[in-house]
C-alpha cells in the first residue's frame, strides 16, 4: 500500500509519499478542507494509527495509535483544518456500536457522541455545517441521520420503513442538501400452481 502524488499537467511518474510497512495497509485517505494536509489510517491485524501529512513541509506526523483491530476505527473526514473525526466501532447483532470523537492536530481528543445502532461503513463529514451523516438500523430498518459535531444530537433525514433498503455514498452539496445512493433489495416467495392435466 502506498500514497502517491501525481502532477496531472506534467509527465513525471507519480511520486511516492507514504509506503505502508509489510503486513499493514493504508485506508481512509481524507484531504483537509483547505487542501493543506491529508490524514489517513495505517492499520494492521491488531492496531491502527492515525497520521497527518503536511503538504507544505512534506512530513507525516503520528496523531494517535491504538491496540485494536484495524477495521474498528474509521476516519470519515475533517471537521475543520485543525481537527478530524474518528469513529470507533464494536459489532452488535445486525448493527454496530459507534463512538464518535474529534481529534485535534494538537493531540486533543473530544467525545462527540455514541450511537448504539450504527451501520458501517457509512459516515461522511460535512465540515461546512459541522455534522456527520451516518446510517442507523433500528429494528432492522435503516435510515440516514445527521449528527451534530457540536453536541452529538441526532436528526433523522430519511423516512424509510422497509428492511430491504440501505444507504451509502452520502455527499454534502453546496446548499443545505445531500446526494446519496439508495439500494433496495426484495426477497419474495412465489407460489406456482400447475393446472391438472386433462385425462
N, C-alpha and C positions, 0 to 999 in steps of 0.2 A: 504494500500500500504506500502511495506517495501523494504528495500535494505538489502540483506543478503550476507554473505561471507561463502564459503564452501571450506574446505581443501579436495581436491579430493583423497589425499593419506591417509587421516585419517578416523576415524569412528565417529567423533563427529558430532552432528547435526549442520547445518549451523547457524552461529551467526548473530543476527540482528544488523545491523549498524545504520540504519535510519528507523524510523517509521513516516508515514505521520499522521498529526492530523486529526480528524474527518472532513469530507467534502472536504479534499484535496487529490490530487493524485500525485504520482511521475512518471516522464517520462523523456525521452531523456537522459538516463544514458550514459555518454561518458567517457572513460578512456583517460588519458593524453598520449602523445607519449611515454614517458619513463615508464609509469605504476606506477608512484609515487603518483598519485592523480586521482580522478574522479570527474566529475561535473554532476549535474542533475538539473532538474526543479521541483519545487514544486508549483502546480497550484491549484486554487480554481475557483469559478464561476466569481470572479471579480478581481483577482490578480494573479500574477505569480512571483516567486522568483528564483534566480539562486544561487545554493550552490556549494561549492567546498569541497571535503573530502580529507584531507591529510593522506596518508597511514601511514607515519612514526609516526605522533602524534595521529592518530585515532580521529581527531577532524574535525567537519564540520564548515565552515565559510560561512556566507551570503555575496554574492558578490554584488548583486543588486536586487531590487524589484520594481515592477511597478503595479499600479492600472489599470489593463486591463484584458480583457477576457483571461482565461488560455490558450486557443487554439491559441492566436495570437502571441505567441513567440515560436521560435524553437531554439534548441541547436544542430546543426548538427555535432559539433566536436571541436577539439582543433586545433589552427593554430601553436602552439608551446607549450612547457612545461610551459610557463608563460602567455598564453593568449588563450581564446576560442572565437568561432564565434557564434554570435546570429543573428537570423532572425526575424524581426518584420513584421507581415503581416496584410493587410487590404483587405477584399474581394472586387473584381470588377466583372464586367459581364464576366463570363467564365474563370476568372483567379484571381490572387491576386497581389496587390502592395507590393513589398518586400523591406524592409530597412535592409541592411546587415551591421553589425558592429562587431568590435573586442573588447572584454572585457579583460583587463589585470588583473592579480592577485593582482596588486597594486590598483585596483579600477578605473584605467583609461579607457576611452571609446573612440574609434576611429571609425569614419564612413568610411566604405569601398566603398559602392555604393548602388544605388537604381535600382530596376527592376519593371517596370510597368505592366508586363505581365507574372509574375511567376506562377508556378504550385506547389501546396503543395500536399503531404508532402515531395517532393523530395528535396534533399540538402545533399551533402556529402563533407566533408573537406579532401583534400589531403595535409597534413602538409609538406610532403617532397618537394612539388613544390609550396607551398603557393597559393592554388587555391581552389575554391568552385565549385562543379558540381551541376547544377540545371536545371530544365526544364522550358521552356518558351512556352507559347501558343500565337502565332502570327496569327491573323485572323483565329483562331480555329484550327491551326495546331501546334502540339507540336514538339519540338526538344530539344536535350541536349546542354547545353552551359557550358563553363568553365569561371568562374570569377576570375581574379587575385586579391588576397587579398592585394597586394601591392598598386594597383591604381584603382581597380574596373573595369578595362577593360574586355570586353567580347569576347569570341571566340566560334563560333558555332562548335559543334562536329559532330552531325548527320545531314543528308540531307533529312529528311522526308518531304513528300509533301501530305500525306494523313491525313485527320482529324480523322480517326478511330484508330490512333496509339498513344500509350502513353509509357512512360519510367519510370522505378523505379529501386531501388536496386543498384545504382551505387557504385562500389568498385574500388578504385585505386589498381593497381598492382605494382610489384617491379620496372618495367621499366616504360617508358612513355606511358602507356596504361591503359585502364579501362575495367571492365566487368560490364554488366548491363542487366536488363530484359526489353524486348520489348513486349508490349501487343497490338495485332491487333484485332479489333472488326469490323465486317462487318454487315451492315444492307442493305438487298436487297429487292427490290419489285419485286414480281413474278407475271406474267400473265399466268394463266392456262386456256386454252380453250378446251372445250369438243366438240368432233365431234358430229354433229347432228345425232340423231338416224334414222336408216333406217326405212321407213314405212313398 
